[in-house]
Amino acid sequence: MYKPFDKTRVVLRRCVVVVAGITCLPTLIAPSLASRIYSHLHQVWLKDSTKPVWLAESEKAGGYL
């Protein structure tokens, strides 16, 4: 049902996240803005398939609850 991304795409996405994080570093002084940016970058970093990040994370945590 969900298609995993190939390793090249995952690595490219993570490289873009690192570059975006370094570029946004001066604007991360404001805590309210920083938390939203970090949250978005974290979701992009974790995404390695077409499955929504929240669903993948909830399935991983399902065994612990």
Jmol script that loads the backbone (N, CA, C; Angstrom):
load data "model"
ATOM      1  N   MET A   1       0.812  -1.170   0.000  1.00  0.00           N
ATOM      2  CA  MET A   1       0.000   0.000   0.000  1.00  0.00           C
ATOM      3  C   MET A   1       0.873   1.256   0.000  1.00  0.00           C
ATOM      4  N   TYR A   2       1.805   1.377   0.960  1.00  0.00           N
ATOM      5  CA  TYR A   2       2.713   2.510   0.998  1.00  0.00           C
ATOM      6  C   TYR A   2       4.023   2.111   0.350  1.00  0.00           C
ATOM      7  N   LYS A   3       4.617   3.030  -0.371  1.00  0.00           N
ATOM      8  CA  LYS A   3       5.844   2.737  -1.100  1.00  0.00           C
ATOM      9  C   LYS A   3       7.039   3.362  -0.376  1.00  0.00           C
ATOM     10  N   PRO A   4       8.037   2.556  -0.019  1.00  0.00           N
ATOM     11  CA  PRO A   4       9.228   3.135   0.608  1.00  0.00           C
ATOM     12  C   PRO A   4      10.057   3.888  -0.431  1.00  0.00           C
ATOM     13  N   PHE A   5      10.698   4.984   0.006  1.00  0.00           N
ATOM     14  CA  PHE A   5      11.565   5.740  -0.886  1.00  0.00           C
ATOM     15  C   PHE A   5      12.893   5.012  -1.027  1.00  0.00           C
ATOM     16  N   ASP A   6      13.562   5.207  -2.152  1.00  0.00           N
ATOM     17  CA  ASP A   6      14.886   4.622  -2.299  1.00  0.00           C
ATOM     18  C   ASP A   6      15.883   5.420  -1.452  1.00  0.00           C
ATOM     19  N   LYS A   7      17.037   4.823  -1.186  1.00  0.00           N
ATOM     20  CA  LYS A   7      18.007   5.435  -0.279  1.00  0.00           C
ATOM     21  C   LYS A   7      18.500   6.779  -0.796  1.00  0.00           C
ATOM     22  N   THR A   8      18.602   6.921  -2.109  1.00  0.00           N
ATOM     23  CA  THR A   8      19.054   8.190  -2.684  1.00  0.00           C
ATOM     24  C   THR A   8      18.097   9.318  -2.326  1.00  0.00           C
ATOM     25  N   ARG A   9      16.810   9.057  -2.433  1.00  0.00           N
ATOM     26  CA  ARG A   9      15.813  10.086  -2.116  1.00  0.00           C
ATOM     27  C   ARG A   9      15.834  10.442  -0.633  1.00  0.00           C
ATOM     28  N   VAL A  10      16.003   9.451   0.220  1.00  0.00           N
ATOM     29  CA  VAL A  10      16.050   9.711   1.660  1.00  0.00           C
ATOM     30  C   VAL A  10      17.286  10.557   1.994  1.00  0.00           C
ATOM     31  N   VAL A  11      18.419  10.213   1.410  1.00  0.00           N
ATOM     32  CA  VAL A  11      19.649  10.968   1.673  1.00  0.00           C
ATOM     33  C   VAL A  11      19.521  12.396   1.155  1.00  0.00           C
ATOM     34  N   LEU A  12      18.948  12.570  -0.031  1.00  0.00           N
ATOM     35  CA  LEU A  12      18.759  13.917  -0.567  1.00  0.00           C
ATOM     36  C   LEU A  12      17.821  14.744   0.309  1.00  0.00           C
ATOM     37  N   ARG A  13      16.735  14.131   0.797  1.00  0.00           N
ATOM     38  CA  ARG A  13      15.805  14.847   1.680  1.00  0.00           C
ATOM     39  C   ARG A  13      16.521  15.287   2.948  1.00  0.00           C
ATOM     40  N   ARG A  14      17.349  14.426   3.495  1.00  0.00           N
ATOM     41  CA  ARG A  14      18.043  14.761   4.740  1.00  0.00           C
ATOM     42  C   ARG A  14      19.114  15.815   4.511  1.00  0.00           C
ATOM     43  N   CYS A  15      19.744  15.800   3.340  1.00  0.00           N
ATOM     44  CA  CYS A  15      20.705  16.861   3.008  1.00  0.00           C
ATOM     45  C   CYS A  15      19.996  18.210   2.909  1.00  0.00           C
ATOM     46  N   VAL A  16      18.812  18.216   2.311  1.00  0.00           N
ATOM     47  CA  VAL A  16      18.037  19.450   2.205  1.00  0.00           C
ATOM     48  C   VAL A  16      17.639  19.942   3.599  1.00  0.00           C
ATOM     49  N   VAL A  17      17.303  19.025   4.490  1.00  0.00           N
ATOM     50  CA  VAL A  17      16.938  19.413   5.861  1.00  0.00           C
ATOM     51  C   VAL A  17      18.133  20.052   6.564  1.00  0.00           C
ATOM     52  N   VAL A  18      19.313  19.489   6.386  1.00  0.00           N
ATOM     53  CA  VAL A  18      20.505  20.058   7.026  1.00  0.00           C
ATOM     54  C   VAL A  18      20.785  21.458   6.476  1.00  0.00           C
ATOM     55  N   VAL A  19      20.713  21.605   5.154  1.00  0.00           N
ATOM     56  CA  VAL A  19      20.947  22.918   4.543  1.00  0.00           C
ATOM     57  C   VAL A  19      19.883  23.916   4.999  1.00  0.00           C
ATOM     58  N   ALA A  20      18.624  23.497   5.049  1.00  0.00           N
ATOM     59  CA  ALA A  20      17.548  24.390   5.495  1.00  0.00           C
ATOM     60  C   ALA A  20      17.735  24.766   6.959  1.00  0.00           C
ATOM     61  N   GLY A  21      18.163  23.830   7.781  1.00  0.00           N
ATOM     62  CA  GLY A  21      18.396  24.122   9.196  1.00  0.00           C
ATOM     63  C   GLY A  21      19.516  25.119   9.391  1.00  0.00           C
ATOM     64  N   ILE A  22      20.588  24.981   8.604  1.00  0.00           N
ATOM     65  CA  ILE A  22      21.704  25.928   8.699  1.00  0.00           C
ATOM     66  C   ILE A  22      21.281  27.298   8.179  1.00  0.00           C
ATOM     67  N   THR A  23      20.495  27.308   7.105  1.00  0.00           N
ATOM     68  CA  THR A  23      20.030  28.572   6.537  1.00  0.00           C
ATOM     69  C   THR A  23      19.090  29.297   7.502  1.00  0.00           C
ATOM     70  N   CYS A  24      18.236  28.561   8.184  1.00  0.00           N
ATOM     71  CA  CYS A  24      17.259  29.167   9.103  1.00  0.00           C
ATOM     72  C   CYS A  24      17.847  29.470  10.476  1.00  0.00           C
ATOM     73  N   LEU A  25      19.081  29.123  10.712  1.00  0.00           N
ATOM     74  CA  LEU A  25      19.681  29.291  12.030  1.00  0.00           C
ATOM     75  C   LEU A  25      19.549  30.707  12.583  1.00  0.00           C
ATOM     76  N   PRO A  26      19.794  31.759  11.795  1.00  0.00           N
ATOM     77  CA  PRO A  26      19.641  33.113  12.369  1.00  0.00           C
ATOM     78  C   PRO A  26      18.195  33.437  12.776  1.00  0.00           C
ATOM     79  N   THR A  27      17.222  32.854  12.122  1.00  0.00           N
ATOM     80  CA  THR A  27      15.829  33.156  12.458  1.00  0.00           C
ATOM     81  C   THR A  27      15.318  32.328  13.622  1.00  0.00           C
ATOM     82  N   LEU A  28      16.093  31.399  14.103  1.00  0.00           N
ATOM     83  CA  LEU A  28      15.643  30.513  15.175  1.00  0.00           C
ATOM     84  C   LEU A  28      15.843  31.119  16.564  1.00  0.00           C
ATOM     85  N   ILE A  29      16.085  32.417  16.610  1.00  0.00           N
ATOM     86  CA  ILE A  29      16.250  33.083  17.904  1.00  0.00           C
ATOM     87  C   ILE A  29      14.914  33.177  18.624  1.00  0.00           C
ATOM     88  N   ALA A  30      13.836  33.410  17.876  1.00  0.00           N
ATOM     89  CA  ALA A  30      12.497  33.488  18.461  1.00  0.00           C
ATOM     90  C   ALA A  30      12.005  32.079  18.790  1.00  0.00           C
ATOM     91  N   PRO A  31      11.769  31.766  20.059  1.00  0.00           N
ATOM     92  CA  PRO A  31      11.389  30.402  20.452  1.00  0.00           C
ATOM     93  C   PRO A  31      10.109  29.889  19.801  1.00  0.00           C
ATOM     94  N   SER A  32       9.112  30.747  19.617  1.00  0.00           N
ATOM     95  CA  SER A  32       7.858  30.258  19.028  1.00  0.00           C
ATOM     96  C   SER A  32       8.061  29.879  17.568  1.00  0.00           C
ATOM     97  N   LEU A  33       8.841  30.642  16.844  1.00  0.00           N
ATOM     98  CA  LEU A  33       9.139  30.335  15.453  1.00  0.00           C
ATOM     99  C   LEU A  33      10.069  29.130  15.359  1.00  0.00           C
ATOM    100  N   ALA A  34      11.007  29.031  16.263  1.00  0.00           N
ATOM    101  CA  ALA A  34      11.975  27.943  16.237  1.00  0.00           C
ATOM    102  C   ALA A  34      11.293  26.588  16.418  1.00  0.00           C
ATOM    103  N   SER A  35      10.327  26.507  17.317  1.00  0.00           N
ATOM    104  CA  SER A  35       9.675  25.221  17.564  1.00  0.00           C
ATOM    105  C   SER A  35       8.901  24.748  16.336  1.00  0.00           C
ATOM    106  N   ARG A  36       8.254  25.677  15.636  1.00  0.00           N
ATOM    107  CA  ARG A  36       7.525  25.285  14.417  1.00  0.00           C
ATOM    108  C   ARG A  36       8.477  24.826  13.325  1.00  0.00           C
ATOM    109  N   ILE A  37       9.594  25.542  13.161  1.00  0.00           N
ATOM    110  CA  ILE A  37      10.563  25.168  12.125  1.00  0.00           C
ATOM    111  C   ILE A  37      11.202  23.829  12.460  1.00  0.00           C
ATOM    112  N   TYR A  38      11.610  23.651  13.717  1.00  0.00           N
ATOM    113  CA  TYR A  38      12.211  22.377  14.119  1.00  0.00           C
ATOM    114  C   TYR A  38      11.235  21.216  13.937  1.00  0.00           C
ATOM    115  N   SER A  39       9.963  21.443  14.257  1.00  0.00           N
ATOM    116  CA  SER A  39       8.963  20.398  14.095  1.00  0.00           C
ATOM    117  C   SER A  39       8.818  20.000  12.628  1.00  0.00           C
ATOM    118  N   HIS A  40       8.758  20.987  11.756  1.00  0.00           N
ATOM    119  CA  HIS A  40       8.625  20.697  10.326  1.00  0.00           C
ATOM    120  C   HIS A  40       9.873  19.990   9.797  1.00  0.00           C
ATOM    121  N   LEU A  41      11.053  20.460  10.174  1.00  0.00           N
ATOM    122  CA  LEU A  41      12.289  19.822   9.719  1.00  0.00           C
ATOM    123  C   LEU A  41      12.385  18.387  10.232  1.00  0.00           C
ATOM    124  N   HIS A  42      11.914  18.158  11.456  1.00  0.00           N
ATOM    125  CA  HIS A  42      11.943  16.814  12.027  1.00  0.00           C
ATOM    126  C   HIS A  42      11.037  15.869  11.231  1.00  0.00           C
ATOM    127  N   GLN A  43       9.863  16.346  10.831  1.00  0.00           N
ATOM    128  CA  GLN A  43       8.957  15.515  10.035  1.00  0.00           C
ATOM    129  C   GLN A  43       9.559  15.191   8.680  1.00  0.00           C
ATOM    130  N   VAL A  44      10.205  16.177   8.055  1.00  0.00           N
ATOM    131  CA  VAL A  44      10.835  15.933   6.754  1.00  0.00           C
ATOM    132  C   VAL A  44      11.984  14.946   6.914  1.00  0.00           C
ATOM    133  N   TRP A  45      12.731  15.065   8.001  1.00  0.00           N
ATOM    134  CA  TRP A  45      13.866  14.176   8.249  1.00  0.00           C
ATOM    135  C   TRP A  45      13.400  12.725   8.405  1.00  0.00           C
ATOM    136  N   LEU A  46      12.278  12.510   9.101  1.00  0.00           N
ATOM    137  CA  LEU A  46      11.809  11.159   9.381  1.00  0.00           C
ATOM    138  C   LEU A  46      11.136  10.481   8.196  1.00  0.00           C
ATOM    139  N   LYS A  47      10.625  11.242   7.248  1.00  0.00           N
ATOM    140  CA  LYS A  47       9.818  10.681   6.163  1.00  0.00           C
ATOM    141  C   LYS A  47      10.709   9.855   5.233  1.00  0.00           C
ATOM    142  N   ASP A  48      10.455   8.558   5.185  1.00  0.00           N
ATOM    143  CA  ASP A  48      11.218   7.689   4.296  1.00  0.00           C
ATOM    144  C   ASP A  48      10.314   6.796   3.446  1.00  0.00           C
ATOM    145  N   SER A  49       9.021   7.129   3.393  1.00  0.00           N
ATOM    146  CA  SER A  49       8.089   6.415   2.524  1.00  0.00           C
ATOM    147  C   SER A  49       6.892   7.326   2.265  1.00  0.00           C
ATOM    148  N   THR A  50       5.940   6.825   1.494  1.00  0.00           N
ATOM    149  CA  THR A  50       4.746   7.613   1.216  1.00  0.00           C
ATOM    150  C   THR A  50       3.765   7.587   2.382  1.00  0.00           C
ATOM    151  N   LYS A  51       4.064   6.786   3.390  1.00  0.00           N
ATOM    152  CA  LYS A  51       3.211   6.720   4.578  1.00  0.00           C
ATOM    153  C   LYS A  51       3.358   8.018   5.378  1.00  0.00           C
ATOM    154  N   PRO A  52       2.256   8.571   5.869  1.00  0.00           N
ATOM    155  CA  PRO A  52       2.362   9.791   6.682  1.00  0.00           C
ATOM    156  C   PRO A  52       3.226   9.546   7.921  1.00  0.00           C
ATOM    157  N   VAL A  53       3.994  10.561   8.290  1.00  0.00           N
ATOM    158  CA  VAL A  53       4.911  10.428   9.426  1.00  0.00           C
ATOM    159  C   VAL A  53       4.148  10.085  10.701  1.00  0.00           C
ATOM    160  N   TRP A  54       3.002  10.717  10.938  1.00  0.00           N
ATOM    161  CA  TRP A  54       2.251  10.455  12.173  1.00  0.00           C
ATOM    162  C   TRP A  54       1.805   9.003  12.249  1.00  0.00           C
ATOM    163  N   LEU A  55       1.463   8.394  11.104  1.00  0.00           N
ATOM    164  CA  LEU A  55       1.021   7.008  11.099  1.00  0.00           C
ATOM    165  C   LEU A  55       2.194   6.066  11.369  1.00  0.00           C
ATOM    166  N   ALA A  56       3.312   6.337  10.740  1.00  0.00           N
ATOM    167  CA  ALA A  56       4.499   5.502  10.968  1.00  0.00           C
ATOM    168  C   ALA A  56       4.948   5.574  12.423  1.00  0.00           C
ATOM    169  N   GLU A  57       4.943   6.769  13.001  1.00  0.00           N
ATOM    170  CA  GLU A  57       5.345   6.939  14.386  1.00  0.00           C
ATOM    171  C   GLU A  57       4.357   6.283  15.354  1.00  0.00           C
ATOM    172  N   SER A  58       3.062   6.365  15.053  1.00  0.00           N
ATOM    173  CA  SER A  58       2.078   5.750  15.945  1.00  0.00           C
ATOM    174  C   SER A  58       2.157   4.222  15.862  1.00  0.00           C
ATOM    175  N   GLU A  59       2.490   3.686  14.715  1.00  0.00           N
ATOM    176  CA  GLU A  59       2.675   2.234  14.603  1.00  0.00           C
ATOM    177  C   GLU A  59       3.895   1.778  15.369  1.00  0.00           C
ATOM    178  N   LYS A  60       4.962   2.579  15.366  1.00  0.00           N
ATOM    179  CA  LYS A  60       6.154   2.230  16.126  1.00  0.00           C
ATOM    180  C   LYS A  60       5.867   2.258  17.629  1.00  0.00           C
ATOM    181  N   ALA A  61       5.079   3.219  18.069  1.00  0.00           N
ATOM    182  CA  ALA A  61       4.761   3.348  19.489  1.00  0.00           C
ATOM    183  C   ALA A  61       3.657   2.399  19.915  1.00  0.00           C
ATOM    184  N   GLY A  62       2.965   1.787  18.990  1.00  0.00           N
ATOM    185  CA  GLY A  62       1.831   0.917  19.311  1.00  0.00           C
ATOM    186  C   GLY A  62       2.203  -0.259  20.196  1.00  0.00           C
ATOM    187  N   GLY A  63       3.401  -0.788  20.046  1.00  0.00           N
ATOM    188  CA  GLY A  63       3.808  -1.913  20.856  1.00  0.00           C
ATOM    189  C   GLY A  63       4.094  -1.547  22.301  1.00  0.00           C
ATOM    190  N   TYR A  64       4.333  -0.294  22.568  1.00  0.00           N
ATOM    191  CA  TYR A  64       4.701   0.152  23.911  1.00  0.00           C
ATOM    192  C   TYR A  64       3.509   0.559  24.744  1.00  0.00           C
ATOM    193  N   LEU A  65       2.403   0.828  24.114  1.00  0.00           N
ATOM    194  CA  LEU A  65       1.248   1.325  24.885  1.00  0.00           C
ATOM    195  C   LEU A  65       0.384   0.201  25.375  1.00  0.00           C
TER     196      LEU A  65
END
end "model"
wireframe off; spacefill off
backbone 0.3
color backbone group
